[in-house]
């Protein structure tokens, strides 16, 4: 495949849906719990290549923003996880595309690739209203169960008689993203203290002889965004996460399968390495909406303008990004098989960063969003590789 201007484009790896991605963790968890119904038989769904030890109780800890590359580089802050790695309780998974929380939660929650679950980015087009929908904040009158109608793993397990408990911040209960990707089972809201999250998880696992307890922790991601993944603050927060893993390992009932993973990694992008489309009128020509995220921009163009927009963006980014049309991205398998109702949510043109650069829009983005140092969304190893730690306690 060549870029729109005919130059050889940077090579980016397409996610291998059905083989060691976050989507494949879902059927593996179901099999581990003896509820092997798995996700609906759809192209790109998990094939069962990922295997986990059988257990009556499973505790799944999702650490937002804990990428494999950064974790390996900062392993001095994580002695428990470093020991699990040495004991071969570790493997590497990949996120889907884009490498962003909403998309990854769709993979984790349904076992399907983005082209099937439909959560195809941070900000994507709602075709019915021709406006951008922020799928993390859910800033529009969109029914999340209609937007993502597939049955979730939590719903499947509950229907199979396996109790499910979700432990997360209270405001997640009933939120758009939760209802779209992670609905089902019982919700337990806890304060924003990792100790409280651990206490709630231990209580939930102990409460039933069989079940899945899902635990979310988001502070590492927030620290990476605000201070940078290379900062001392990120290292300190990683140390707190590692201590919580050790606490779970000590306190969970014997025989529990403890699983630790993440939704994406992150790279640091200083302000000097950001391109602001508010000051680039040529980049706005033919563009109705600038969506996606700063490292995986999705452009929704005027009718017939996609090829011209792709050429302009490719020339301006000059080898620092892979720029391609929706059709090229779909053909490359970035979203997996794309269902008809999902296709229009994807940008007509995508600009996916290969260098540590980002694209922002100061005319539209909130000031706090413009200040974020840590970024993700693209397909570099720093962003797409996530760890998977497993141990039967």
N, C-alpha and C positions, 0 to 999 in steps of 0.2 A: 504494500500500500504506500502511496506517495502522498505528501502533503499537498494542499490545494495549489501552492505555487510551484509544484514540481520538484522541490528539493527533497532529499531523503530525510524523513522525519525521525526524531528520536524514538528509539524502541522502548516501549513500555509493556510490561507483562500483563496479560489478561488474567483475571482471577480464574482459578481452576475449579469452578463450581462443581460439586459432586466429588471433590477430592481434597480433603484437608482445608476446608474453609470454615468460617463460623457457621455457615448453613449446615455443614455436616455434623456439627456438635449436637444438633437437635435430635436426629434419629439415634445417634450414639447414646445420648442420655436416656431416651425411651427404651432402648434395648437393655441398657444397664439396669433399669428399673423393672424389666420384664414386661414392658408395655410396648411391644414391637410393632404397633400399627404404623408408626412413622408418618411422614408428611404425605399428602396426596401424590399419586403417581403422575408427576408432571415433568416435562423436560427441564433438566438442570437441577432437579431436587437431589438431595443427598443420596448417595448410592450405597452407603454402608461401609465405606472403606475405613472410616475412623471407628476404632473399637475402644470401649472403656470397660473396666472391671465391673462385674455384676455386683449390685448392692441394693439393699432394701431402702436405704436412706442416702440421698444425694444432697450435698450443699454446694451450690454453684455461686462463686463470688466473681462478679464482673467489675473490674477496675477500669474505669473510663480513662482512656489516654495512656495506658501502660504498654507502649510499643515494645516489641522484642528487641529492637536494636538499642534503644535507650536503656532498657532494663539490663541488657548484657554489658553495656558500657558503664553503667552506674551500679554494678552488682555489689560493690563494697557496702552500699546502703541496704542491701537485702540479703542478709546471711541465710535466712531460712529458705528463700527461693533459690539462692545459689547452691545450697546443699541439696535441694530437690533436683536441681539440674544435674549435679554431679552423680546423684543416685539414679539418673535416667528416668525420673518421673516427669519429664519435660519433652514437649515437642513443639513445633512451630506451625501455626495456622496462618491463613491469610484472611484479611477482611475482603469485602466485595468492593465494587466501585459505585460511587465515590467512597473514599475512606472517611466516613463521617458517621456520627452517632445514630442518626435516624435510619440510615441505610443498614448499618450493622445490627441495630435492634430488630429490623425487619428480618434479616438473615437468621439471627439467633432465635427470634420468636416464632418463625414459621418454618424454617428449614428450606426456604425457597430463595432463589436469586432475586436481585432487585427488579428485573424485568417481569417477574411474576408477582412479587409482593407489592410493588408499586411505590415504595419509599425510595425514590431515585435521587436523593440529594438533600441538602440543607434547605435551600429555597428553590422550589420548582414551580412550574406553571400549573395553575388550576385552569384547564382548558375551558370549563364551563363559564368562568368569569373573566378569563384573560387577565388574571392577576397572579402575583407570586404568592405561594403558600409556604410559610416557614414551618417545616415539619418538626422542628424541635419545640418551638413556642406555640405552634398551631394557632396562628393569628387570623383565622377566618372561619366563616360559618360552614365548615365542611364536616360532615359526619365521618369520623375516623373509621367506623365499621363498614361504611360503604366505600370509602377510599381504599381500605385494605380489608376485603371481605373473607380472606382465607382463614381457616381455623388455625389457631395458634397451638404451640406445643402444650401450653398450660391448659388450654381447653381440652385438648386430646387426653392429657394425663388425667385430668379431673373426670372426664367421661369414662375413662377406664378404671376408675376407682382408686387412683393414686392421688392423695392429697397434695396440693401445691400451695406454698406460702411465698409471697413476694415481699421482701423487706427493702424499703426505699424511703426517701423523703416523703412526708405526708402529702405535699402538693403534687406528687406523681399520681396519686390515686385519682382515677377518672380523667387524667390529662389526655390530650389528643394522641400523643405518641404512645402512651401506655395502652389506650384503648385500641389503637391500630395494630400494635406489634406484640404487646405483652399482656393482653387481657386473659382472664381466667384465674381461678383459684382465689385464695384469701390474701388480702393486702394488709400489711402491718407497716404503719408509718412510724419512723423514729426521728429523733433530733439529729442535727448535723454534727454528730460526734461518732467517730468510728467505734468507740467502745460500746455505745448504745446499739449500733448496728450489729456488732458481734453478739451482744447479750440477746438481742431479739432473734438472731439466727440460731443460736444454741437452744433457746427455749422452743423455737418452732420445730427443730429437728427432734428434740427430746419428746415433744408432745405426741408423736405418732410413731408406730413401729415401721411405717413405710411412708415414703413421700419425697418430694423435691422441694427444697428451700432455695430460692433465688435471692441473692443479696447484691445490691448495687452500691458502689462507692464512686463519687464524682470529683472529690477534692483534688486528686492528682491531675486530672484534666484541667481543672480551673487554675491550678498552680502553673501548669505548663503554658496555658494561654497567657496568663498574666505576667509571669516572671521568666518564662522560657524553660524549655526542657533541659537546657544545659546549666540551669541555675542551681545554687546551693539550696534554695527553697524547694525545688523539685526533688532533690536528693533527700532532704529531710522528710518530705511527705512520703516518698517511696519507703523510707525507713519505718514510718508509721504503718503503712500498708503491710510491710513485711512482718512487723510485730503482730498485727491483727491476724495474719495467716497463721503465725505460730500459736496465737491464742486459740483460734478455731481448732487447730490440730490437737491442742491439749484438752479442750473442753467438749468437743463433739463426741457423741457416743461411739463406742468401739464398733468397727464395721462400717462406719459412714464413709462414703466416697466423697472426698473434698476435691472440687474442681475450681481452678483459678484461671481466668482468662481476661481478655480485654477486647475493646471494640475497634481500636485503631491506635497508631502511634502518632508522632508529631515531629515537626522540624521548626527551628527558630528562623524567623524571617524579619530582620530589622527593618525599620521604616524606610531606610535608604534603598531597600531592595523591593519596594512595592511600586506598582504602576497604578496611578489613580485615573480611572476613566473619566472622572469629572473634568479633568484638564486635558483630555485627549479627544477632541471632537471627531477626528477621523475614526476612532474606535466606536463611536456612537452611531455612525452612519448606517442606516438599514437595520438598526437594533431596536426592538420594542422594549425588551426587558433584559436586564443583566442579573441572572440568578446563579444558582449553584453555591460555591464558596470560593474564597480568595485563591485557593490552589487548584480548584477544579471548576472553572467558570462555565456556566451554561447560558448561552445566548439565544434568545428567542427573537427571531428576525422578522422583518417585513416580508410579505410574500415575494418569492423569487430572489431574495437577497442573500441567501445562505452562502453560496459559493463566493460572492464578492466579500462578504463579511469574513469568511474563513481566510481568504487570501490576505486581507488587510491585517487581521490579527496575527496571522503567521509571520508576516513581514515585520510587524512591530515587535513581537516577542523574540524574533530572530534566534531560533534554536534553543530558547530557554523553556519552551513548552511544546507539547504535541497538540496541534490544532487540527481538528477534523470535524466532519459533519455528523449529524445524528446517525445517518445510514452507515457511515464508516465505523462509528463506535459500536453500533449494534452488530455489524458484520465481524468486528474484531472480538466480539464476545464479552465486552466489558460489563454488560448488564445481564448476561445470560440470555436465554430465550425471552423475547419481549412480547408481552401480550398486547393486543390491539388497543385496549383502553389505557394502557400505560405509556404507549409510544409518545403521545402528544405531551406528556409531562416532561419528557427529556428535551433538552435544548436542541435547537436546529443546528447549532455549532457549539463545540466544546473546546475549551482551551485548558489543557491539563499540564501543570508545571512539572518540569524535569529538573530544573535548578532550584536553589533556595530563594525563590522569588514568589510574589503574590500579586494579585490584582484586586484593588479596592475601588469603592465609589464613595468619595467623601460627600457627594451631594445627597446620598440616600442612606448611608450606613450611620448608625449611632456612634457618637464619639468614643464610647467605651469599646465598641467593636473595632474601631480603627486603631485603638491602642494595643490590641492583642499582639503579643510577640510570637507565641507558639501557634502554628497553623497546621492544618491537615486537610485531606481531601484527595490528594493525588496518589500516584501509584509507585512512588519510590519505596524502597525497602523500609525506610524509617517510618513510613505512614501505613503501609499495607500489612507488614508482618506483626503478628501478635503471639504472645506465648500461650501455651496450654500446659498447666501443671495439674497432675492428678495423683492422688494418694488414697489408698484405703487405710483408714486409721486403725 
